[in-house]
Amino acid sequence: MNRHVVVGAGQVGSEVARLLAERGHEVVLVSRSGSGPDLPGIRKEAADAADRERLTRLAAGAEAIYNCVNPPYPRWAQDWPPMAGSLLAAAEATGAGYVILGNLYVYAVPGRLMKESDPLTPPSAKGAVRVRMWQDALAAHEAGRVRVTEIRGSDYFGPGCLDQSHLGERFVPPLLAGRTVRHVGDPDQPHSWTYVPDVARALVTAAADDRSWGRAWHVPTGPAMTYRAVAERLCELAGAPGPAVKAMPHWLVRTAGVFSPMLGELEELRYQFVRPFVLDSTDFQTVFGAAPTPMDEALTATIAWWRDRLAAAA
């Protein structure tokens, strides 16, 4: 049994902690509020991820530190640098492997399948923040001070995905109720959707295998589907009425963004939803023998989770 420190108790961090605990590891789950699943083997700690001294103490003797932090979207430029510096410093001080949960913002506007070897030339300020985080960590790895890897996925979906998921609470409950869903982009563009349990498995796999260190990897992700196609298949599996899917006019998104910080922050990422946005996860699948969860299986689990949640709320 090894000790693992998971920083961030959101949709991915909680799933990583659960998976590690189920495999018999000792898990310290760190978040600002001290929240997370109540499961044997998981010790929850309230701490600020930017507090490097506290984080270093919590990580003493750990096999790996997982960066699953998710600061408020409008505050990435302010919040990420001190937190990323703290996590990297804790890994260096303790000798723990450092596994970073990344995303696809680091690449240029795609004209083909996105690969891990693509240049890191993002068109957004958020992407630039993520590039700097990765480059700092990789430089420390190349200097021999720490072992690092970054695991990148596309937009998340699955049990536990709520307001920050395009396939979350603005998607599943309305479809189950026979109501219209509206997409912030073009609902007919092919898009990669990454299942949260696959993200957690990829992070845990990377931490346990020396072949992961020193580079980034894409989470095993199934074939691209349009937003409309996902809605249609979910309704078929759920026995719900055929979906009504509409695009939210761009002018409306921009206007709403004046009042909603979350929508306002999506403007610089609009390119991800008005053209094909598809990743290639061949490298991870080949090296580690992993495969993405089939979409029907993932959607069935998502439907069941939401039905339980909605029934409990009623």
Helices and strands as residue ranges (DSSP letters): E 3-7, H 11-22, E 26-31, E 42-46, H 52-59, E 64-67, G 73-75, H 76-94, E 97-103, G 104-106, H 125-142, E 148-153, E 155-157, H 172-176, E 181-183, E 193-195, H 196-207, G 210-212, E 216-218, H 227-238, E 245-247, H 250-259, H 261-265, G 267-273, H 282-288, H 295-313
